[in-house]
Amino acid sequence: MSWTTIANYLSTNWLENVAAVITLVGIWLTTRRTLICWPVVLISDVLYLIVFHQENLKSDAYLQIFFIGFTLYSWWNWARGARVDGEVRVVPMHLKDWLAGLLVGALGSIVVGWWMTRIGAALPHLDATLAVFSLVASWWEARKHTANWWLWIVVDTVYVGEYLYKGMWTTAALYAGFVALAILGLKNWKRALSQASESLAVATTASS
């Protein structure tokens, strides 16, 4: 691949490239449990709505609309938690919540896949499955559950293959970076949850 080819790709797909960089920054800030992550993520949601619409990835385009809603909710929920607790705290997740999320994801994938087939979307069933489980992961993230990072690792890994197939090199590289960031986020959030549990144990012992 020549430098000319790379330069032409970057100039032709400038919006995708800008969206990729902003998204990467937003996800990194999320792993740090920093409230400023949400306005950054909101900008990336809007940009990728345009990018996916242009690529006829209808599931992903519609997904960005839901992401905008989840981002606004997440911003509000994290800010409320920070006001009450003094920081953004990680919340433990029960088995029933795991099962409910995975069941909703499976059923939603079937319904949305059928719909995407009807409207002529590219890669309808795969794209629908990834879109729906991305919503599940986003909900878990909004609720501050560490489990969101496990699901993002799986979803983003599959997304890398999809975007390579579609020739969206920048986005494929971005999602490979997402996998790495999800692993980092999982590590950071698990540490925060462990520290919170230890602090609670100490407080309980002191009050006994």
Secondary structure by P-SEA (a helix, b strand, c coil): ccaaaaaaaaaaaaaaaaaaaaaaaaaaaaaacccaaaaaaaaaaaaaaaaaaaacaaaaaaaaaaaaaaaaaaaaaaaaaaaacccbbbbbbcaaaaaaaaaaaaaaaaaaaaaaaaaccccaaaaaaaaaaaaaaaaaaaacccaaaaaaaaaaaaaaaaaaaacaaaaaaaaaaaaaaaaaaaaaaaaaaaaaaaaaaaaaaaac
